[in-house]
Amino acid sequence: MPEPITVFTSRVVPLPAENVDTDQIIPARYLKTTEKSGLSGGLFHDWRFTAAGELREPRFVLDRPEMQGRRILLAGANFGPGSSREHAPWALLSWGIRAVISTGFADIFRANSLKNGLLPIVVSPERHAALFDLVAADPDVELTVDLGAQEVRVAGGSTDPSAGAVAAVAAGGAGAAVGAAAAGAAVAAGGAGAAVGAV
């Protein structure tokens, strides 16, 4: 089980593709295992590797050296439709992703994520677009995910209205609201405590 999430800060992996289904996240041939670890090689496998098992060129975003260690995936709209496989959040967690930000998630993927310690964060389309603009302008920008406050904010908490995309992300209270409050509440209510890893 991953370490519990309360607050963490990370750079962002941008993946603007929309309607990414669970078979794209982790192909069906990886479903034979019941081990939660060791699935990082299968994550987005067919987007990353050729039929000969070589990394595709240009490199898929996860395989770029500067993306290593990043724990937030900024995904396109409607992330995770498809089958009920828990292997999809397992593979994301195995690579190191702890939170996925999108405008929406398939219900089964969302439930499997919460059960396994992966935080699905819903934001409005406007904030979603602003986040992509922010990452495009500064690929090394860091976001802070604060589960207790149900906020996603630019590290440092800037709410300066002159900050362009930062202001759009930070609009709505003290920071950028995670979105559907129920998502954070569901994480906080499940299992032993408020930490994602405890559910």
Secondary structure as UniProt FT lines:
FT   STRAND          7..15
FT   HELIX           22..25
FT   HELIX           28..30
FT   TURN            31..32
FT   HELIX           40..42
FT   TURN            43..44
FT   HELIX           45..48
FT   TURN            51..52
FT   HELIX           61..63
FT   HELIX           65..67
FT   TURN            68..69
FT   STRAND          72..75
FT   HELIX           87..95
FT   STRAND          99..102
FT   HELIX           107..116
FT   STRAND          119..122
FT   HELIX           125..137
FT   TURN            139..140
FT   STRAND          142..146
FT   TURN            147..150
FT   STRAND          151..154
FT   TURN            155..156
FT   HELIX           161..163
FT   HELIX           165..170
FT   TURN            173..174
FT   STRAND          176..177
FT   HELIX           181..189
FT   TURN            191..192
FT   HELIX           196..198
//
